Amino acid sequence: MSVTLIFSAPFITIMQRWDMEVKLDRPITLRELLLDLIEKNGEPLREVLFKENMEEMVEDLVLTINGIHFRFQGGLDAELKDGDRLNFMWNYYGG
């Protein structure tokens, strides 16, 4: 079982890659995946994903699972399935 992660800035800088495949032993939630990524990649990743309380995502994060915003798929409790594609994007404002 695996999921594909696709990054845009600032995630490319933090993760030092455009994309990656994550092998999973079992089905996991989005929250479990994100916490594992933070454990492996450190505080800079946590800062662009979660607010200080670690229960809420930062507002400027756009995270989709198979093209649909994660909030419409169960939020952090969304169960990831084999073949899922997660896009990590950032809202930019201005002209």
C-alpha positions, -999 to +999 in steps of 0.1 A: +000+000+000+013+035-009+003+071-012+019+098-034+027+132-019+031+162-043+047+194-030+047+230-040+065+259-023+072+261+007+070+224+010+095+217-018+122+237+002+114+218+035+111+184+020+139+190-006+119+173-033+089+178-056+071+145-047+075+113-028+059+079-025+051+067+011+048+030+017+022+021+043+020-012+063-017-005+071-044+021+064-037+053+084-054+086+089-042+119+074-032+130+109-010+099+114+007+105+081+014+142+089+027+135+124+051+109+109+063+133+083+069+160+110+088+135+131+111+127+101+114+163+088+113+185+118+099+218+131+099+237+098+073+212+084+052+214+116+051+252+113+036+252+078+011+225+086-003+230+121-011+258+145+007+257+179-021+235+194-013+207+168-051+202+165-058+228+137-042+233+104-028+267+094-053+287+073-030+292+043-025+254+037-044+239+008-042+201+012-061+179-012-066+141-014-073+130-050-081+166-059-107+172-031-099+194-001-091+173+030-118+191+050-145+176+028-131+141+033-131+138+071-105+163+079-075+150+098-093+118+105-096+110+067-084+074+061-059+072+034-062+044+008-038+027-015-031+050-045-042+082-029-025+114-042-020+142-017-012+177-029+004+201-005-001+237-017+000+272-001-024+301-006-006+332-019-022+366-018-015+398-037-010+409-072 
